[in-house]
Amino acid sequence: MANDYFQFKQFLIRQDRCAMKVCTDSCVLGAFADVQGARRILDIGAGTGLLSLMVAQRASQAQVEAVEIDANAASQAQENMAASPWANRVKLFPMGLQEFALTQPQAFDVIISNPPFFQASLKSADGAKNQAKHTGSLSFAEVVSFAQRYLAPEGKLHILLPPHEAGVFEREAQAAGFHTRQILWLEATPQGKLLRAIHTYTRQPSATTSSTLAVREKDGEYTLTFQELLREYYLIF
């Protein structure tokens, strides 16, 4: 059972009112996403506010905006953001992406998201968890369409999904004119099953680079690569 809070080196995430808790793959996304030089960053589907705060920590000049449609999660994300060292640079919009688009935001240098990914699976009795995990409230096409309109010409779109769904999203993105610049495959242990994929998309054509990150060694210890990536965030490193 997940704890009601997760303490990072520079901020605290409270999560007792959020369907989706802090998880390792989201932490990898927050630490891995290239935000160098970014002035405006958008977090789609903020949940607890984890990704917003992770990128705010690294992108010291950026204004970070986040959208979250679930009322309980949005409220808790706002509290987590307000209690963080970057409260003046992080803003939560308690609405869906479609409604946020109607506000006609300025272009973003980075868009980051761990979007809902179950497209045709059985749903649970937990409505909030369904909304967080299932694409009924936010489709891949809607994320891609938003990025077409609001990602800056030199911007980057970072998406975390399971491998199969990552392939589905990649086809949507490429059909819309985006190019896959980088892929990071996540596995629990070396040469283990691929659990998640982080794709980085740009408008500019480029060769695609690919790498794999194992979270733990076979003996259960965190890999040195994982430790180095999360060193700025995890108390245990």
C-alpha angles and dihedrals in degrees: 000000000000120000119249089243141022120211117212126184095263106017144025126233116205110196110168092115097044125093092210115054131201108290135182097247093053089050089053090052092050092050097039103046113106107241098155111146093000117153099179125032130179125203110200112206097011098190105175092358091253098136093043092055095042092055092040088058092055101034099060095177098045132107107217122207124186136188126206124171099193109089097213094047092045091052093049093045089053090052092049091049094047091052093049128093089249100054091129092057103042124073129181123209110201096214144082123277092253092057091043090055089059089064086066097226123201119261118286126224090207132022116190128184147161093197129192107280113179105101105168108009135114114277127225128232090256106096095191092052090048090053091050095047107030126073095226092100096038125019127201088243090058092052091049092046091051091050090050089059103036111026111103117244092256094032131125130227115205117194130181117202142141111275098259094046089045088060091050091050091047091057090050092048095047092047087056092053102264123135126218107237102170141007126196114191116204122210130175094230134003112293088003129132115303106245106175141005130211112205123192116204131191137178090235121081114247142151113275117241121199134194139164129229122198113201098204138019120240089265091058098255118130112259117250090242092055091046092052093048094050098035093107091055116028118079092212095064 
